[in-house]
Amino acid sequence: MTDPTPLVCPDCGAEYADRWRCTCGHPLEFARQPLPDGPAPDPAAFDAREGLWAFSAFLPVEKRVSLGEGMTPLQHAPDWDAEFKLEYVFPTGSFKDRGATTTLSRALELGVEKVVEDSSGNAGAAVATYAARAGIDAEIYVPASVKQSKIRAIEAAGATPVRIEGSRQDVTDACIDAAVGEGADEGATGDGRPGAGAWYASHAWNPAFFAGTATFAYETALQRNWAAPDAVVTPLGHGTLFLGAYRGFRALKEAGWIDEVPRMYGAQAAGYAPIAAELHGDTAGANDVADGIQIRDPVQKDAILNAIEATGGDAIALTEAPVADELDRLHAAGFYTEPTCAVAPAALDEYRERGAVDADEDVVVPLTGSGLKA
């Protein structure tokens, strides 16, 4: 097996063997994006039996921890005039397994013995499950109000949930302060890894997680015979799927496997919509239905805004009522999703009303989590 791919700061250019963030405070990325040689293979001949790892030529992490994840169905949804990618068909019931498989594989590459993560639920369950698969100890910091179903998934995998009172940011701060340790910013172990004996498997910070969510784009392109859609509409909190998908489509274009990167549209929850506010000013209202994306200060904010600008996309905020109505509509059509999923198809309606997405354009919308978790 090859040595782990180093990390680089896109802001100041510093390179590290491994680290949870740059000393300048900026999120890190992999120092290189692998690309396959040659043209895109015949879709009918493409061997997808390895799931998302079938796209290993695009991945800066080697397969070490897997539960057969990936290759989720892409289904036509005539009532929405769109295609839904059923991301809730994963081992732990959410798209976060894409990032968990690559993140825990990265952890094994580095010889990590314990990981910590902060999560409102789905990412924690995914990291806990894949840590169990890897034989790595895990602590998952969660909001005190997290759904009991998600706590059960964390505990069932043998991980330790740590409930934190306060906001979602309070959970992150507690994870960093109590689990990663004060020495993390200075790289107390000498190589930029946390100094408290744990490795921060953050779905918001860790570039390995985004390498995993980029496989959403690779699968979508394959399932569409290497034709990217005109637009993709995703829920948008920390941006793990939004930004991963953008990077995946960008890599496909760089490889010459697709012609254009689709426009990326984000759907945020009113009251927790920093990207929409940056683009359109204050966003009034509230939305407690889409609790999975209640993020006020995403660490990848600049990268998300850059992706929107680069693709001609946008981000909007939705209040609770249209999302609740959309959830009922999804369930009635046979798509049994958790509530946060409904924000993206509801946003598609709004984008069409605004004229941002034309009626004859191809649109893909991921349905990100199972209704069994609700």
HUWOLIN-V552906 format. One record per residue. N is the residue number from 1. RES is the residue in three letters. PSI is psi in whole degrees, -180 to 180 (none if undefined). Layout:
N/RES/PSI
N/RES/PSI
//
This chain:
1/MET/148
2/THR/163
3/ASP/152
4/PRO/141
5/THR/131
6/PRO/168
7/LEU/155
8/VAL/148
9/CYS/120
10/PRO/-10
11/ASP/-51
12/CYS/-9
13/GLY/1
14/ALA/144
15/GLU/148
16/TYR/150
17/ALA/-41
18/ASP/146
19/ARG/154
20/TRP/-26
21/ARG/164
22/CYS/155
23/THR/-21
24/CYS/-4
25/GLY/-4
26/HIS/146
27/PRO/148
28/LEU/161
29/GLU/166
30/PHE/144
31/ALA/-20
32/ARG/146
33/GLN/110
34/PRO/144
35/LEU/143
36/PRO/156
37/ASP/144
38/GLY/175
39/PRO/169
40/ALA/138
41/PRO/163
42/ASP/122
43/PRO/-36
44/ALA/-22
45/ALA/-3
46/PHE/129
47/ASP/104
48/ALA/15
49/ARG/-18
50/GLU/9
51/GLY/-140
52/LEU/-21
53/TRP/-5
54/ALA/-17
55/PHE/35
56/SER/-25
57/ALA/-19
58/PHE/-6
59/LEU/132
60/PRO/14
61/VAL/140
62/GLU/147
63/LYS/118
64/ARG/-27
65/VAL/116
66/SER/149
67/LEU/26
68/GLY/26
69/GLU/157
70/GLY/-178
71/MET/49
72/THR/152
73/PRO/146
74/LEU/110
75/GLN/137
76/HIS/134
77/ALA/88
78/PRO/-32
79/ASP/-21
80/TRP/-6
81/ASP/51
82/ALA/175
83/GLU/132
84/PHE/130
85/LYS/119
86/LEU/78
87/GLU/-6
88/TYR/-3
89/VAL/72
90/PHE/163
91/PRO/-38
92/THR/10
93/GLY/18
94/SER/164
95/PHE/-14
96/LYS/-16
97/ASP/-27
98/ARG/-47
99/GLY/-31
100/ALA/-40
101/THR/-41
102/THR/-35
103/THR/-45
104/LEU/-28
105/SER/-40
106/ARG/-42
107/ALA/-42
108/LEU/-37
109/GLU/-36
110/LEU/-3
111/GLY/30
112/VAL/141
113/GLU/-22
114/LYS/136
115/VAL/153
116/VAL/150
117/GLU/148
118/ASP/137
119/SER/149
120/SER/-4
121/GLY/-68
122/ASN/-45
123/ALA/-38
124/GLY/-43
125/ALA/-39
126/ALA/-48
127/VAL/-42
128/ALA/-44
129/THR/-45
130/TYR/-28
131/ALA/-41
132/ALA/-42
133/ARG/-34
134/ALA/-13
135/GLY/31
136/ILE/135
137/ASP/149
138/ALA/140
139/GLU/131
140/ILE/116
141/TYR/126
142/VAL/156
143/PRO/147
144/ALA/-26
145/SER/7
146/VAL/148
147/LYS/138
148/GLN/-31
149/SER/-34
150/LYS/-32
151/ILE/-42
152/ARG/-40
153/ALA/-38
154/ILE/-47
155/GLU/-37
156/ALA/-30
157/ALA/0
158/GLY/5
159/ALA/163
160/THR/114
161/PRO/139
162/VAL/108
163/ARG/135
164/ILE/126
165/GLU/151
166/GLY/-158
167/SER/172
168/ARG/-36
169/GLN/-34
170/ASP/-36
171/VAL/-46
172/THR/-47
173/ASP/-41
174/ALA/-39
175/CYS/-46
176/ILE/-46
177/ASP/-45
178/ALA/-31
179/ALA/-45
180/VAL/-41
181/GLY/153
182/GLU/-27
183/GLY/-5
184/ALA/-40
185/ASP/-28
186/GLU/-2
187/GLY/63
188/ALA/-25
189/THR/-4
190/GLY/-15
191/ASP/14
192/GLY/-1
193/ARG/157
194/PRO/150
195/GLY/1
196/ALA/15
197/GLY/6
198/ALA/160
199/TRP/128
200/TYR/102
201/ALA/47
202/SER/128
203/HIS/-15
204/ALA/-32
205/TRP/-35
206/ASN/121
207/PRO/-23
208/ALA/-32
209/PHE/-42
210/PHE/-30
211/ALA/-35
212/GLY/-45
213/THR/-19
214/ALA/-22
215/THR/-18
216/PHE/-43
217/ALA/-42
218/TYR/-44
219/GLU/-44
220/THR/-45
221/ALA/-43
222/LEU/-47
223/GLN/-18
224/ARG/22
225/ASN/45
226/TRP/34
227/ALA/117
228/ALA/149
229/PRO/167
230/ASP/-33
231/ALA/151
232/VAL/132
233/VAL/120
234/THR/155
235/PRO/152
236/LEU/105
237/GLY/-93
238/HIS/-15
239/GLY/20
240/THR/-40
241/LEU/-43
242/PHE/-53
243/LEU/-38
244/GLY/-44
245/ALA/-44
246/TYR/-48
247/ARG/-35
248/GLY/-46
249/PHE/-37
250/ARG/-42
251/ALA/-40
252/LEU/-40
253/LYS/-41
254/GLU/-32
255/ALA/-10
256/GLY/16
257/TRP/-22
258/ILE/162
259/ASP/-36
260/GLU/150
261/VAL/130
262/PRO/159
263/ARG/134
264/MET/121
265/TYR/131
266/GLY/150
267/ALA/115
268/GLN/162
269/ALA/128
270/ALA/138
271/GLY/-17
272/TYR/59
273/ALA/63
274/PRO/-31
275/ILE/-46
276/ALA/-39
277/ALA/-38
278/GLU/-36
279/LEU/-32
280/HIS/3
281/GLY/-167
282/ASP/141
283/THR/108
284/ALA/163
285/GLY/-175
286/ALA/160
287/ASN/97
288/ASP/-4
289/VAL/-46
290/ALA/62
291/ASP/-20
292/GLY/-10
293/ILE/29
294/GLN/75
295/ILE/120
296/ARG/-22
297/ASP/74
298/PRO/134
299/VAL/-21
300/GLN/25
301/LYS/-48
302/ASP/-42
303/ALA/-37
304/ILE/-46
305/LEU/-38
306/ASN/-39
307/ALA/-40
308/ILE/-45
309/GLU/-42
310/ALA/-30
311/THR/-5
312/GLY/29
313/GLY/-152
314/ASP/173
315/ALA/135
316/ILE/162
317/ALA/140
318/LEU/141
319/THR/179
320/GLU/-41
321/ALA/-52
322/PRO/-29
323/VAL/-41
324/ALA/-42
325/ASP/-41
326/GLU/-35
327/LEU/-45
328/ASP/-40
329/ARG/-42
330/LEU/-47
331/HIS/-40
332/ALA/-25
333/ALA/2
334/GLY/6
335/PHE/96
336/TYR/87
337/THR/165
338/GLU/165
339/PRO/-41
340/THR/-32
341/CYS/-32
342/ALA/-15
343/VAL/-33
344/ALA/-51
345/PRO/-30
346/ALA/-39
347/ALA/-35
348/LEU/-43
349/ASP/-43
350/GLU/-41
351/TYR/-37
352/ARG/-40
353/GLU/-33
354/ARG/-11
355/GLY/7
356/ALA/-32
357/VAL/121
358/ASP/157
359/ALA/-29
360/ASP/8
361/GLU/148
362/ASP/128
363/VAL/137
364/VAL/132
365/VAL/122
366/PRO/137
367/LEU/110
368/THR/-19
369/GLY/152
370/SER/144
371/GLY/-18
372/LEU/-15
373/LYS/-12
374/ALA/none
//
